Structures are given as C-alpha cells and as structure tokens.
Amino acid sequence: MKITKKTVLLLTIPLLIAALGYFWLTFSPAPEPPPIEGLVWPQAKPVPPFQLIDQNRQSFNLQRLQGKWTLLFFGYTQCPDICPITLTLLQGVKHQLETYPDINKDTQYVFVSVDPARDDAEKLKGYVEYFDPSFLGVTGSALEISELTRQLGVIYIKVQPPGADDTQYLIDHSSAIFLVNPQAHMVGVFSAPHETPALVQHYLQMRNFLQSPPAR
C-alpha cells in the first residue's frame, strides 16, 4: 500500500492530540484554591492511627473519623473559658446546619480532653452532652493523647498555680477547631476568635471546594 503524505498526516494528528492531552493533564498547574480562611490545601494532613475511648467507653479510633466530616476540638472539662465558649459556638454551628439536612447528618463534633488525669469517661459524658447530646467526648491515656496531639500540631501545657496541690492546675491549650474530612485527613484549621456565622460559612465553602472536581 502506498503511504501518502495525506495518510501520514491523518495518522499523526490523533497522536499529537493525545500527546497534548496527556501533557496538559500531567503538567498543567493545579487549580488555585479560593480564599477560604483556614483551608489546608493541597497538603492535607492524614490523621495518624490512634486508640482512645468516648464518653460511653466505646472505642474511638481512626475508623470513627472516617465516613463523616468532623469538627475536632481539644480542651478539658475544668477549663474556665475557652472550652465552654467554643462548645457553645459548636452548638450554634450545629443549629445553623439544620437548614442543610444532608450536611448536618454527616457532620460530627468531637471534644478531645487533654486532661486525662481528671477527665474520665463519666465526667466527659456529663460535660459534652450538656451542650448537645450528640457531641462526642474523647479521652484516653496521657501517652495516647500526647501522641495524637503531637502528630496534629496541637499544643498544650500544664500550669500549676503557686501554692496549689497536684490536682489544682490549669492547662493552656490551643483554641483552634480542626476540620477532618471523611477520609480522615485534616483539611482545615479554624483559629480563634470564632464566630458562628463565619465558621459555618467557611465550613460550607471548604466542603464545596474539596468535593468539587478540580477545574483544568
């Protein structure tokens, strides 16, 4: 069969189109994220495996973070200000999300105690369920909590007031709220000061952006 220039051209054009498409998909820059305050993107941080318990003494591990969006906060039940204020705010977030039934259904709220010596499961149960019966309170050994907080970059330190005994102390801790996606990756950090409408708005924006296919 005689191969003409026209035949070569017809064979070459599809190959060139395929090559250009491959180059575009492989080497084109990733889409720029929208200006959403607190978004951790594209370097979302996987939550490492851990083993804690909730307020009902049920195992609370990495699998409990999978399949839902989680608003995660670290504190302690004897906190005089930051924790009750933040849990009240999260109570307001949950209330506002009731206008989005599907989103509200797959959002969970988890309070992790950084004071395991005083915050057992029973104390956590009464504390978190005061704000909302669906809120989860989580505790465990000091070592397990220390390892989880270290991996996530959560800072806290025990402060002993002068003259106080070993059971009378405060804990300086982060006031940030962390957003974990259904794949158990930390994708957002909401820094204080918090306001309920702004937190809801940023949460919804993050979900919308992260669940949308990337634009090319």
C-alpha positions in Angstrom: 0.0 0.0 0.0 1.4 3.4 -0.9 1.6 5.7 2.0 0.9 9.3 1.0 1.6 12.5 2.9 -2.2 12.7 3.5 -2.2 9.3 5.2 0.8 10.2 7.4 -0.9 13.4 8.3 -4.2 11.6 9.2 -2.3 9.2 11.4 -0.2 11.8 13.1 -2.9 14.3 14.1 -4.7 11.9 16.6 -1.3 11.1 18.2 -0.5 14.7 18.6 -3.9 15.4 20.1 -3.4 12.5 22.6 0.1 13.7 23.4 -1.1 17.3 24.1 -3.9 16.0 26.2 -1.5 13.9 28.3 0.9 16.8 28.7 -2.0 19.1 29.8 -3.3 16.7 32.4 0.1 15.8 33.7 1.9 19.1 33.8 -0.7 21.8 34.0 -0.7 23.6 37.3 -3.1 22.6 40.0 -6.1 24.9 40.4 -5.7 27.7 42.8 -7.8 27.3 46.0 -10.4 30.0 46.7 -9.5 32.4 49.5 -11.1 30.3 52.3 -9.7 31.2 55.7 -8.2 28.1 57.4 -8.2 25.8 54.3 -5.3 23.3 54.4 -4.8 22.6 50.7 -3.3 20.9 48.8 -1.2 19.4 51.6 -4.0 17.9 53.8 -2.5 16.0 56.7 -3.6 12.4 57.3 -4.7 11.8 60.9 -2.4 9.0 62.3 -3.9 5.8 63.8 -4.8 6.2 67.5 -6.8 4.4 70.1 -9.0 6.3 72.6 -12.4 5.9 74.2 -15.6 8.1 74.0 -17.8 9.1 76.9 -19.7 5.8 76.6 -16.4 3.9 77.0 -16.7 2.8 73.4 -13.5 2.5 71.3 -12.7 5.8 69.5 -10.1 5.3 66.8 -9.3 6.4 63.3 -12.3 4.5 61.9 -14.6 6.7 63.9 -13.4 9.7 61.9 -14.0 8.0 58.5 -17.2 8.5 56.6 -18.1 11.8 58.3 -16.9 15.3 58.4 -15.5 16.1 61.9 -15.1 19.3 63.8 -12.4 18.5 66.3 -11.5 20.5 69.4 -9.0 19.9 72.2 -9.6 21.1 75.7 -10.6 19.9 79.2 -13.7 20.0 81.4 -12.3 22.3 84.1 -11.4 24.9 81.5 -12.8 28.2 82.8 -13.4 30.0 79.5 -12.1 28.7 76.1 -13.8 25.3 76.2 -17.3 26.3 77.3 -17.3 29.2 74.8 -16.1 27.0 71.9 -18.6 24.2 72.7 -21.4 26.8 72.8 -20.2 28.0 69.5 -20.2 24.5 68.0 -23.7 24.1 69.5 -24.7 27.1 67.4 -22.9 25.7 64.3 -25.0 22.5 64.6 -28.2 24.5 65.0 -27.4 26.6 61.9 -26.6 23.5 59.8 -30.1 22.1 60.5 -31.0 24.1 57.4 -28.7 21.8 55.4 -30.1 18.3 56.4 -27.6 16.2 54.4 -24.6 18.2 55.7 -25.9 18.2 59.2 -26.3 14.5 59.1 -22.7 13.7 58.2 -21.1 16.2 60.5 -19.9 15.2 63.9 -18.4 17.2 66.8 -15.6 15.7 68.8 -14.1 17.1 72.0 -10.8 15.5 73.0 -9.7 16.0 76.6 -6.0 16.9 77.1 -6.5 16.3 80.9 -6.9 12.5 81.2 -6.0 12.5 84.8 -9.2 14.3 85.7 -11.4 13.8 82.7 -12.7 10.2 82.8 -15.5 9.0 80.5 -18.2 9.7 83.1 -17.1 13.3 83.6 -16.8 13.9 79.8 -20.3 12.4 79.3 -22.0 15.0 81.5 -19.8 17.8 80.1 -20.2 17.4 76.4 -23.8 16.2 76.5 -24.8 19.4 78.4 -24.0 21.3 75.2 -25.5 18.7 72.9 -26.4 15.0 73.3 -24.8 14.2 70.0 -21.4 15.7 70.9 -18.6 13.2 71.4 -16.2 13.4 74.4 -13.0 11.5 74.0 -10.2 10.6 76.4 -7.5 8.0 76.9 -4.1 7.6 78.4 -1.8 10.6 78.7 0.6 8.9 76.2 -2.0 8.2 73.6 -3.3 11.8 73.8 0.2 13.3 73.7 1.0 11.3 70.6 -2.2 12.3 68.8 -1.8 16.0 69.6 1.9 15.9 68.6 1.0 14.5 65.2 -1.6 17.1 64.6 0.4 20.0 66.0 -1.9 20.7 68.9 0.0 22.5 71.8 -1.0 22.3 75.5 0.9 22.7 78.7 0.0 22.1 82.4 0.2 25.2 84.6 0.5 24.8 88.3 -0.6 28.0 90.3 1.7 28.8 93.2 0.6 27.0 96.4 -1.8 24.7 94.6 -1.8 21.0 95.2 -1.3 18.4 92.4 -5.0 18.3 91.5 -5.4 22.1 91.2 -4.0 23.2 87.9 -4.9 24.8 84.6 -4.0 23.8 81.1 -3.0 26.3 78.5 -4.1 24.8 75.2 -4.9 25.6 71.6 -8.2 27.2 70.9 -8.3 26.1 67.2 -11.0 23.9 65.8 -9.8 21.3 63.3 -11.7 20.1 60.3 -11.2 16.4 59.3 -12.7 15.1 56.1 -14.4 11.6 55.6 -11.0 10.2 54.6 -9.6 11.2 58.0 -7.4 13.9 56.6 -7.1 17.3 58.4 -8.2 19.8 55.8 -9.0 22.9 57.8 -8.0 24.8 60.9 -10.3 27.5 62.3 -8.3 29.9 64.5 -9.8 32.0 67.3 -11.6 34.3 67.7 -14.5 32.2 66.5 -17.9 33.4 65.3 -20.7 31.0 64.5 -21.8 32.5 61.2 -18.2 32.8 59.9 -17.4 29.3 60.9 -20.4 27.9 59.2 -19.7 29.8 56.1 -16.0 28.7 55.9 -17.0 25.1 56.7 -19.5 25.0 53.8 -17.1 26.7 51.5 -14.4 24.1 52.3 -16.7 21.2 51.7 -17.9 22.6 48.4 -14.4 23.2 47.2 -12.9 19.9 48.4 -15.8 17.9 47.0 -15.8 19.6 43.6 -13.7 18.1 40.8 -10.6 20.2 40.1 -11.0 22.6 37.2 -8.4 22.5 34.5 
